[in-house]
């Protein structure tokens, strides 16, 4: 037996253990499989990584906090939601990762997101550990006052567990500038501290970084551009299918247009819009960010170039590029087969784990450049870390400086993934490159810091 096959057997055994220890957490198990399945070559090449307990510690969160979040709606009725904060790994810095408010949130979802975050944050090269949190609260259709009361109740418990040197949450699905404002206000009130670095994604006038709202979408497009460059192509004149119509999707569409490409779709959980002229991002911002409306309203207002398709799959729309920017497992094997049939060249994951394992396999087999979320959407957390740096220094940088830093970070992540994949005999495989490069950085820090 070769060292690599012994390692493979050990990793398979570990995966079985993880399944036993985490029943009914399919998203977490999917994420753990996805990472561990690519680690055999690095563990075989560097025996110190086979040290008993290293990977076992990596897949077990350092701390998991679950709490009750009671709040009253505008009619005085009491609702009880569940709050989560999973502090996964702090070997590289304070836990860092967003808060998600969506009815589908449960412990397994938060653990998958927190686990991904460890490697993503390591890839940025910055000093941030991995964590994630949220609640099964659904902000859709709630008034500002209801959202405020919910956020205040959520923070009344969460404040005990976070801090600028401990754990620094940000936004994710259902948590944008409005929610971060309410959360920060309550933290400040309870602690009697102006601790700007405790949350990122803050408003521009009170400690927020320029370009933070744009960073995840912009970064995902920059990653797609880097993958195309590697193949001797660029974004100019390419068409793109984008899913979602929230923070990540909007700024993905904006950056594609700025770099000469054309996004022809957007979507939400009710269906998708095809816009032959290309999505008008200012109209989309007005409908989604100002009016908190849905994409069918965008189609109604846009006129004859756009049509709304209720339900259905946005991936049926032919394009050169696909940038899934809504949620996990939104692009399955059938959708991937359609994309391949339609001649897609590159897929850049703006969302976390939007492509299923079968879809990833099929796209890679067909020679499509595939940028996994932990690399492609790392621009958001990277600029969050830059927001922390600005807060610490009590200064604020210009938009141009932040954008320049973001571009450098995304290009470095691309180079790191590309070179790591080549080093481990998987040229062009960004999944393997991202997993191994992220793992090496975290594992080295964990080994140096002893068994804790
Ligand atoms: P938003 O809440 O701003 O937008 C989410 C979008 O995705 C909405 O259009 C929403 O539609 C759609 N969506 C969410 N859940 C579902 C679902 N189950 N089925 C269909 N559509 C759905 O979130 P973000 O744009 O911030 O986040 C999008 C993705 O990007 C997530 O995977 C997130 O983890 C990831 N991400 C976000 C970062 C950030 O900085 N914000 C950083 C890195 C990754 P609807 O309104 O109908 O629910």
Boltz pocket constraint, residues with backbone or C-beta under 6 A from the ligand:
constraints:
  - pocket:
      binder: B
      contacts: [[A, 102], [A, 104], [A, 171], [A, 172], [A, 173], [A, 174], [A, 175], [A, 176], [A, 212], [A, 216], [A, 244], [A, 245], [A, 246], [A, 247], [A, 248], [A, 249], [A, 267], [A, 268], [A, 269], [A, 270], [A, 325], [A, 326], [A, 327], [A, 328], [A, 350], [A, 351], [A, 352], [A, 377], [A, 378], [A, 380], [A, 381]]
      max_distance: 6.0
